[in-house]
């Protein structure tokens, strides 16, 4: 927990002793009255927080010296629905990596029950997004959009995204996919990255991607889980952007 987060500006400036944030202040940071820590309000500013009072009930604090958070990246993730534990990691790590928007959609090879998974309830995934943002010292959470079926892909405003890629590994598919390191992007343009569920994309889905202006990319020869593939894929783009900024 590199940044303590408040859910919104209406949340009291008080953490009860049983709140995980209070436990972090006492047991990890080992702070006392008069000490300061960093906290932020979700999708708002980062503050220096002064501990004004500690009681048997918890810790009181005051927000001071607001500063803007690091901006989200220009990466949009389109992710095929996967098993709940996988989706938990997708939510958490997407926020940590600075993904700006996550589109979730059922796939032909994914289990139909994934659509009704409890992890897709905002009360379940928002804490995971907050955990990821907290880890990366950010207050910005990705927007979440759940598509009910794959055909809805064409109804969303992906036409305005200049760089659209889907990742796939299928040696039997005739398309000549680029290696991920060969992709072309610009730092100020949005990038849409599509990762399938564990069983990948079908031929029909690949055709739909290509008809909507997506280019196919390969990561590497190994077959990996969705929650590993999306981290690797996004890292390729983030690394390329960092490299251009430092050269």
N, C-alpha and C positions, 0 to 999 in steps of 0.2 A: 504494500500500500504506500506508494510514493506520493500520493496526493489524496487527502481525505475529501470525500465528496458529500455535498448536501443535495438532496433530491430537487429542491426548488427554492426560490427566494422566500417562500412562506414557512419553510421548516425552521423551528425555533433554534436559537444559537445555544443549544444545550444537548448533550448526549447523556442518556441514562447509563448507569454503571454496567448494565448488561448489553449495551449497544457495542457491536464489534469495533466501532470507531473509537469509543471510549476505552475499550480494552487495548486497542493499538496505542493510544496516547499514553496509557499508564504502563502497560507491560513491555511494549516495544520501544517507544520513544522515551519512556520514563520521565515524563514532564511533570512539573508542579506549577502552582499558582505563580503567575508572572512570566512564565515561559511562553514561547510562541511556536506555532506550527503552521504549515501551509495547508490550505483547504480551498475548495472551489465549489461553485454552484453549477449543477448540470447545465451545459450549453450556455454558461455565462462566464463570469470572471474568476480569476484566481486571487486569493487574499492571503495576507499575513494575518494569522489569528492569535490573539492574545488570550491566554487563560485567565479569566477574571476571578473565578471562584471554583473551588472543588468541595463538594459536600458528600455526604453518605449516599446521596441519590445519583450523583454523576458530576459532570464537568460543564461549567458555563464558560463561554468565550465570546469575544468581540471580533468582528471582521474589520480589517484595516488594509489600506494600501492596495486597492484593486489593480490587477494587471490582466491584460488579455491572454487567453490560453494559446498554445500552439494551434495553428489552423489544421483542419482536417486535410487529408491528402486529396488528390483529384481522382481517386480510384473508386469505382462503383463495382460491387461484387454481385454477380448473379449466381446463386448457389442452388443446386438440386437438393431437395429435401432428403435428409439422411436420418439415421437412428438418433434418438434424443440425446444420448451422451455426446455424439459427434456434433450435433447442432449447438450444444452448450459451449463446446470449445470454439465453434465458428463464431458465435456471438461474442464471446470473451476476447478472443484473439483479434477479431476484426476491429473492435474498438481500440485495442492496444496498438494495432498497426495504423490506425487513423483512417480506415475506410469511411467514406462519406455517406454511402447509401448501400443497403443490402436488399436485393430482391431475392425472394425465396420462391421456388416453384417445384411442383411435383414433376417427376420424370417418368418415362415409360418403364424403366427398369427398377425404379424405386418402389418400396412398399407403399401400398395405398393408405395404410394406417398412419403414415407419417404426417398426413395433412391434419389429422385431428390430435396430434401430440400436444400434451400440456405445455411443453417448452415453447410453443408458439404463442402462448398467452403473454401479453405484455408484463403481467405481474411476475412472470417467470424469467423472461429474457432481459428486462431492464436492469435488474440487479447484476446480471452477467455482463452487460454492456458497461455498467458503472465500474465493475471490478476491473475490466480491461482498461478503461480510460484512466482509472486511478493508478494502475500499474505503470502506465506510460506518461504520467504527469500531465494529464489532459482533462478537460471538462466536457469535451465534445463527444456526443454519442452519435453513432450512425443512425440515419433514418431506416426504418424497416417497412418493406412492402411485401405482402404475401400474395402471390399470383395463384389463382385457383386451378389453372390449367396451362399447359405449355403454350397453347395457341394465343394466350393473352400477351405473350411476349411482343407480338406485333402491334398491340394497342398502346404500348407505353412509348414514351418520347425518346427512344434510343436513337432515332434518326439524327438528333442533334449532337450525339456523342461521336466525335471523329475517329476514335480508335476503339475498335470492338474485337475482342479475341475470345475464342473458346479453346479450352485445353482438353486434349483427348489423346489417348494412346490405344491405337488399334492398327496393328500391322496389316490387317486385311482391307482397311479402308483405302480407296484409291487416291485420295487427295494427298498432295505433297505438302505436309505441314512443315512450317519453319520450326527451327529450334527456338526456344523462348528468348534466348539472348540476341536473336536477330530482329526482334520486333522494333517497330518505329513508333516513337511517341514524341510529344512536346510537353515541356514541364507545365505549361499553363492550360493544357487541354485535358478534358475528362477522358478517362480510360475505363472501359467496361470489360471486366474479366469474368468469364463464365466457367464455373467448375461443376462437374456433374456429381451425382450421388455415387455411392461406392461402385456400382456396376457400369458407370460411364454413360455416355450418350449413345442413342440408337442412330442408325443410318438416317431415319426420318428426321430426327432432331437435328442432326448435323446439316441436313439439307435446309432445314428451316433457318438455322443460324446463317448459313451461307447466303440464302436468299434475302436476309436482312443485313447484309454487309459485314458479317463477322469473318475474321480470318482464323484459321486453325493453327494452334501452336502445340508443340510437344515440350514437356519438361525434361524428361530423361527416360531411360529404358525401364526403370523399375515401376511396378504397380504399387501405388500407395493409397492410403485412405483419404477420404474427402478432407478431413480436418488437417491432414498433413499437406495435401496437394494445394489447398488454397493458400496456406502460409508460404509455401515454396513459390507459388506463382506470383503472389503479391510482392514478395521479397525481391523477385527479379526486377519488377518495375520500380520499386522504391530504391533499390541499389543503383539502377541505371540513372534515375533522377539525381540521386546524391552524387554520383560520379560526374555528371554534367555540371552540377553546381560548384564542385570543387576544382574542376579543370579550367 
